[in-house]
Amino acid sequence: MLKKITTSPYLNFISGFFLLFTACYETWERIGDFSIGVHHGILVFSIVHIIKTIPEVLHGFKEIDEANNEMNEKIST
């Protein structure tokens, strides 16, 4: 059960966006400092994290669409 939760592409996608949002906020707040901080690394990490999960999420949407089409075919016949 724990493995299923930790490898969930949807959870990874949401956490990547959360990291992206917080890192962007922190970067924006410190825009005038002209120094490199941890928030810059988290910003890059969150972008990579989101890009990594996009194919898995799109595959899930494709499977949902296929299942929906099959259900519609069964209902119409």
N, C-alpha and C positions, 0 to 999 in steps of 0.2 A: 504494500500500500504506500509506504513512504517513497519507494523508488518511483512509483507511478506519479506521485505528486512532484517530486524533484525533477523528473524528466518531462514534465508537461510543457509542450511548446507554448500553450496559451499563458501559463504562469510565467514562463521565461520572457515572453513577449511583453506582458504587462509590467514585469519588474524592470525590463530594459527601458520602457517608456518612463517609468517612475524615476529611474536613475538619470535618464536624459533630462527630464524636467527639472529635477533638483540640481543637477550639474549646470544646466543652462542658467538657472536662477542665480546660482553662486557665481558663475562666470560673469553674468551681467552686473551683479552687485560689485564685483571687484574689477571692472573693466578699466578703471583708471590706474590700477596698481602697477601694471606692466611687469608682472612677475608670474612665474609658472608655479601652480599649486596642485594639490591633489585633485581638485575639481576638474582640472583639465584632463587628467588621466581617466577619471570616471566618465567624463563626457565622451572620450574616445571609446572606452570600454562599453558604454551603453549603446553607442552606434553600432559597434561590431556585434554586440549581443542581439540587437534588434535584427540586423541583417542576417545573422545566423538562423534565426527562427522564422523568417519570412517564408522559405520554401515549405516548412512543416505546416505552418498555418494555412498557406494556400492549398496544400494537399488535403488538409482537413475540410476546407471549404468545397473543394472539388468532390470529395466523397459525400458530403452533405447534399450537394446539388444532384449527384448521380442517384442517391437514395430517394430524393424528392421526385425525380423524374420517374423512377421505377414505381413509386407509390401512385403517382398520377396515372401511369399506364395501367396499373392494376385496377384503379378506381374506374377509369373510363371504359374498361372492357367488361 
